[in-house]
């Protein structure tokens, strides 16, 4: 276990940082005595349009009192597990191994069925919990005390770490992830709601988080009610819970102020993805499996895994020659998009709700199915062909999908229209810029645009690593031999005062300590 420190340098061009290093500015915590608190609060599926002074006054106050990004983006697919992984790893799904919520984990059985991609060994990138232990490790375990309170079972599961894998090695043998030191299991809470909901409501979740807060320096929190209410009752139900969720944010801020920690806190308030709304019922659902079954008379058999606004299609026989697999996928893509159905297959009902389909492995014979460069999600766990819906469209494929009944719910996400999310950098730290709104550099950006000034979920990890002074060398990343890079995300320099005069401002702490 290594303990790498990046010392605070008195850089005259960065006034606040220089004053802090010289211990000459009373607005900063005294050196050698205090630690930075960094909190990531995820309000599941929150959209910027949900925030208003009347409905969510706490959120509005933080948005006005910090740096808010008018154009921020999640990763594809716009689902919960991939985004929380992106936040904690700082890499895109093609590197993390977690590009979707649901996937086929075992093709060797006669009738494979989809499961949640919440299996720790499938997470093939280091999380911040692991990096903090490696670079700030000591006895007790870490100078930076880590914690997480995640309301959903599958989020808790994915961050359990590789020791929880019953001896199974991580898919990347260079990775051995650790859980946070203070880690709550939502399934043990009296308020836990079982399948298919599998989450704890916001009030008991935040009550639990506040019990952990005194012993945590870096804290990862998920509140799931906004998302769950939309899935259960549409936009009206979602609007009804927003004030309660906002009040839980207020309780967190109040606790930080009461404890005297607010002035040395950086608080990220983000969402994992947006939300799309449609009328509940079969008229909005596309079912591809019957078409795939008919294509099986001429091509390799395929299976569809529905995940709301996206669907993953895979060839069942993983040992089949690549040319045969690609021929089957081309036939499926052509039929789904109305470009012609081979083998007597018919286009699925409601196929007009399909917006597009990309191969996860390049097919030179069908360049139109190439995944855009701005979508770095081409991983085998996404399937061989990822299909996405138009606004108000969704996928459902009985009996293969155990959640098929959920396909008729009015709240939906996964497809590109739901990539736009919420991203606010706030807190009482004097380093956080106040009253700043970062606008998009182009008018009406599309969901697939990647703008240099926008925030992305992958930006959280590198920004937090800078705040905590982790100083991670690129060659220490587990996949450096093949990728030759560190984080995919960037440090959100425009949100912090240190970068006003120094574009390469050093980390303001040493493993979270003001030294």
C-alpha positions, 0 to 999 in steps of 0.5 A: 500500500502506497502513500503518495503526497502532493505538497501544497505549494504557495503559488502567488497566482492563485490567491486563495491557495497561496494564502492557505498554504502560507496560513495567512488567510483566516477565511481558510481552515488553519493548516495542519488542523482541519480536513476537507469534506467532499460529498457527492449527492446523487438525486436519481434522475433529477433534471435541471427543469425540476429545480425551482425556488418554489418547489425545491428551494434548497436545490435552487439556493445551491444552484445560485450559490455555486457553479451550475452547468447548463449543459451536462451529460451522463454516459450511454446508456442513461441508466443508474448503475453505469452512471454511478460507476462513471462518477466513482471511476472517472472512465467511460463504460468501455473501460469500466465494464458497466455500460448498462443496468441489465445484461446476460452474464452467462451464455453457457446455459440453455436459456440465458436470462438477464441479470443486473450488472451489479456484480463487483468483478465486472467493474474493471476500473478502480473506484475512488474508494480504491484510489484513496486507499492506495494513495492515502492509505495508512493505519487506520486504513485511510487518511481520507475516511470514505463512506457511502449511503446508497438507497438502491440495492444494486448500487450497494452491490456494485461497490461491494469490492472484489473481496465480496466475490467469493474468490472470483477474480476481477475481469481485469486482473489488475483491479482489486476494488475496495468498498468504502469504509463506512458502508450501509446495506439498504436491504437491512433497513426497516424501510427497505422496499423489496422487489421490484422496487429494491430501495429505501425512501429518501427520508430514512436514507438521509437519516442513515447518512446523517449518522455516518456523516461525523465519521466520513470525509469523502461521502457518496449518497444516492436518493432514489425517490424522484426516480422511483416515483416517476417509474411508478406514477409518472410526472405527477408522482415525481413532482409530488416527491420533489419537495421532500427530497429537497428537504433531505438535501436541506437536512444534510446542509444543516448538519454540515453547518451545525457541525462547523464543517460547511466552510470546508465542504465541497458538495456536488449535487448531480443526477445520474440521468434524465427522464422521459415520459410517455403514456403507460401501455403497449402502444409505446413498447417495442418488442424485438424478440419475436422478430429475432426468433424468426430471423433464427431460421436463417441466422445465428439465434439472438436474444434481446435484453430490454432496459427501458429506453435501450435494448441490448441484442446479443448472438447466443452462440459466443463461439460462432464465427464473427462473420456469422454473428455480424450477419445476424446482427446486420439482419436484426438492425435492418429489420428494426430500422425498417430497412428490410427484413430478411428470412420472412421476418416482420418488423416489430410492432411500434418499430417507428419508436426506434431511433437507432442502433449501434454495433459494439464491434465495428462492422465494415459492411454496415458503417451506418451502425458505427457507434459515434466517437462521443459514445465510449460504451462499446463493451461486450456487456452492452451486447453486440447491438445496442438499440435505442428509442425515440422520445416516449418509446421503450422496449420490453421483451417477454418472457426474457425480461423479468421486468417486462411489466415495468415496460408499461410504466410512464417514466423511462430512461436509457435512450439518448434523450435522457443523457442530459442531467443535473450538475452543480458544484456547491458547498461552503468552501471559499474555493467554490465559485459563487453564482456561476452558470456555465452555458453551452458553447453552441445553441441547442446541443444534441444529446450526443454532443460532447462540449469542452465546457460541459460537465459529465459524470466522468468528471467527478472522479478527476475533480475529487482526486484533485481536491483530495491531492491524490496525484494519480500517475497515468501509468498506475491505471489498471488498463494503462498498457492498452489505453495509455491514459488516466481518467477520461473525465477532466478536472472542472477547473472553471468551478474553482477559484484556484484556476482563475490565474493558474490553469495548472493549480496544484491540489489544495490539500494533502490527502484531504488535509490542509497542510 
